């Protein structure tokens, strides 16, 4: 261990309020989707929020710093939890990192214990193509494939954990949008706000950012599409703002 890092680890600058995060160069690392989802979250200092399937904690770290909400980060992989805890300590934050299965989280943390939840779930079914080898021992592919939790199970978990009127913020590939909305409404989590994300203005959207409210009446508001890059490959002004480059 050198300078607080274990073998294969590195520290990445999150470019916001001096925040940093520990990542494993050979493991699964957070991507653009996590940063976009963190920027999509609406919360305040009085809100208790849980990050379901937190990984190394990037969403919880960014949301806590941006909104002041009280964050709990729940992650099933021990190695990811360890990195998240050390990142939180390094940043001087008060995020609670809990190791556990989100499908059983209500037994540990209590039903209706949170005002909001955020979740960047695995994007692919367990049988959906080659499973990544990245992940801690016994958890290879857990971040990308539904090996330990499906989208439907994530919806059930969120519905149990948030109070009536509470909100869930999540993202999903547009190819699975119909399935995700069905899973949410099955749990009385009504989609209220949605934003599509496209790589460029001339490309079809690949990602949907969703805000759902527990027990709400139907009524969905679509926000203007977020475009990641200009035609020349440079980041758009809004992407730079989300990444805190402006």
N, C-alpha and C positions, 0 to 999 in steps of 0.2 A: 504494500500500500504506500503510495507516494502522494504527499500533499492532500491527504484525505480521500484519494481515489484508489479504487481497486483495479486489478489488472484488466485492461481493455476499456477502461472508462475515460471519459473526457467531459469537460465542462463547456456548455454552450451558452452564449450570451443571448438572452431573450429580448434585448434591445428596448427594455421598458423598466424604468425606475431602478435600474441596476440589477435586475433579476437575472439569475442564472439557473441552469438546470444540469444535473448529471445525467449523461447518456452513456450507454455501452456501444462502442463502435461496431461490435459484432452482433448486437441485439436489435430488436425492433425499436425504431426511433420515431418520435412524433413527426407529423407532416403538416402541410398547409391546412388540411381540414380541421385539425385540432385548434389551430390559431384562429381560423375563421369562426368556428363554433364558439370559442371563448369570447370573441368580439361581438357575437350575436346575442349573447346572454344579457338579459335585463334583470338587475337585482339591486338591492340596497343594503346598507350596513346592518339593518335589523333582520335580514333574511338568513335563515339557516339553509344551506344548500349542500347536497351530496353529489359528488362526481362518481358516477357508476362506471366501473372498469377504467380506473384512473391512469393505469400504466405508470409512468414515472412522474405523473402529477402535473403535466404542463397546463392543462385546462384549469385545474384548481388553483395553481400558482398565479396564472394570469387573471382569472376571475376575481380572486381574493384581492389582488393588488388594484384592480381597476374599479371594483364596486364596493369593497369593504365588507362584503358578505362573509358570514362565518361558514367556512368550508370543511367538509369531511370528504376525504378521498378514499374510496373503497376499491381495492384491487386484489385479485386472487393470487397473483404470482409473487412469491416471497422476495425474489431479487428485485422486482420492480418496486415493491413497497420499500425495500431498503434504500434504493436510490431516491425515491420520492421523499422519504423522511430526511435523508441527508441534504437534499436540495432545499427543503423547507427550512431546516436548521441553518443552512448556509445563507439563506435569504432573510433570516430573522422573522419568518412568518409563523402564524399560530394554527396552521392547517393540521387537522387530526388525520393521520393516515391509518386506515384500518385494513388489515389483511383478512379477506373473506370472500365468499361466493355471493354475488349479488342476488342469486336466487333464494338465499337464506338470510339476506341482510336484515329483513324485518324482525327476525328472531333475535338478532344481535343489537340492532339499533332502535327498534320499536316502530310500530305502524303509525303513520301520520306524524312522524318526528321532525319532518323537514318542510320548509316553505317551498322549496324548489329542488329540482334535480337536473343534472346535465349528463348527457351520455353520448359518447362517440362509439357506437357499437361495432362489432365485427361486420364487415361488409359482405362477406361471402358465405353461402351455406357450407356445411361441413364437406359436402361432396362437390363443391364448386371449384374445380381445378386443383392444381398442385398446391399443397399446403406448405407455407413458408417454414423453413427450419429455424427461424429466429424466435427466441423466447427462452425462458429459463428451463432448467431440466424438468421434463414432463409436461411443459406448457408450450411446446413448439407450435407456432401458428395460432396461438390463442388470441392475439390482437387482430388478426385479419379474418379468421374463419370461425364459424359458430360451433366450436368444439366444446365449449363450456357454458355458453349462453346464446340462445337465439334472440332475434329481434323481438319475438313475441314474449319471451321470458323477461327481456329487459323492460318491456312495457308493463308486465305484471309487477316486476320489482319496483319500478318507479311509482306505480299506482298505489302500492302498499305503503311506500315510504313517505310520500308527500301527503299533506293534509288536503281536505276538501277546499277547492279553490286554488290549490298550489299549481305550480307550473313545471313542465318538463321541457328542456331545451335539448334537441338532438339533431344529428345530421344523418343522411343516408344517400346512397347512390340513387340517381333518378330512376334507374332501371328497377329499383325495388320500392319505389315510392308508394304504389298502390298497396303492396303488402304491408308496408310500415303504417300507413294510415289506417288500414283495417285492424292491425294489431293495437293501435292506440285507441281507436274508438271502441273496440271490444272491451277495453278497460276503463271506459268513460273518460278518456283523455282526449278532449276535443281539440283538433288543430285550429289555432286561432291566428297564427302569423306564419308566413312561409316566404323564403327567399331562395331563388335558384342561383347557382354559381356556374359560370362558364369560363373556360380557359381563355377564350378571346371572344370578342363581340360577334364574330362570324361563325362561332362554333355553338353546337347545341349544349345546353347545360348538362353537367355531369353530376352535380351535387345539389341536394336540397337541405336547407337549414329550416328547422321546424320548431315552433313554440306551441305547445299544447297545454290546455288548462283542465284540471280535474273537475268534472261536474258541470262544465260550461255548456251553454247552448251552442248549436252549430252556427258558424259564421266565420269564414276564413278570409283574412286580408293578405293579399299578395304584395310583397315589396318589390321594388325595382331590382332587376337582375344585377348581381355582382359580377363584374368582369375582372379577371385576374391580371391579364397582360394586354398591352397594346399590340398592334399589328407588327411592330418591330421587335417584340419580345420583351420590352421593358415593362415594369410593373405600372399599373394604373395608379392614379393619385389616391383612390380609395384603398387599394390594396396596401399602398405604402402607409396610409394612416392606420389601418388595422394592424400592420406590423410595427407601428410606432416609429416609422422611418421619417415621418413628417411631424 
